[in-house]
Every structure is written in C-alpha cells, then in structure tokens.
Amino acid sequence: MKTEKQELERYREDTEYYERNRESLVRDHPNEWVAILNQKVVGASADLDELLDDLEHKQIPLGEALIEYLGAEEELLILGEE
C-alpha cells in the first residue's frame, strides 16, 4: 500500500507529464477528456461519464487518475475589474 506522500508524488509526476505533453495530447485527443495515471493515458472519451465508466471497468480508482479536458483551442481567461 502506498503512503500519502507516495500518492502525492505520483500525482505531481502525472501533472508534470500532462503539462510537458499537452500539445501532443491535444493533437491525439482533441475535445476529449483524458485520464492519466503513472505518466500514461489510461482512458479518453469526448463524454466524461463514459470515461469514468471506462476507468471503473478497468478497475482504476477515480481518485487516483489525473483527469483533464483537452479542448482543441486554448482557453483564454481574462480577469477584469467591474
């Protein structure tokens, strides 16, 4: 059984993997949700519920996988004063 520290380290590594590979992930999975675990894509779907069902079928705990949406266009958030 992994310790909390080991789980946090794995999650950090998965997040870094996502950030390093975002461009190729978007190219391979445009407008899809992807699940990453242990620095590899373990599932992808345009429908989040379908992805979650697939992960459960593969017996991947939902709380362990990094799940991100890969929009084909970069989202831009502009904060302004009202």
C-alpha positions, 0 to 999 in steps of 0.5 A, a space after each residue: 500500500 502506498 503512503 500519502 506522500 507516495 500518492 502525492 508524488 505520483 500525482 505531481 509526476 502525472 501533472 508534470 507529464 500532462 503539462 510537458 505533453 499537452 500539445 501532443 495530447 491535444 493533437 491525439 485527443 482533441 475535445 476529449 477528456 483524458 485520464 492519466 495515471 503513472 505518466 500514461 493515458 489510461 482512458 479518453 472519451 469526448 463524454 466524461 461519464 463514459 470515461 469514468 465508466 471506462 476507468 471503473 471497468 478497468 478497475 482504476 480508482 477515480 481518485 487516483 487518475 489525473 483527469 483533464 479536458 483537452 479542448 482543441 483551442 486554448 482557453 483564454 481567461 481574462 480577469 477584469 475589474 467591474 
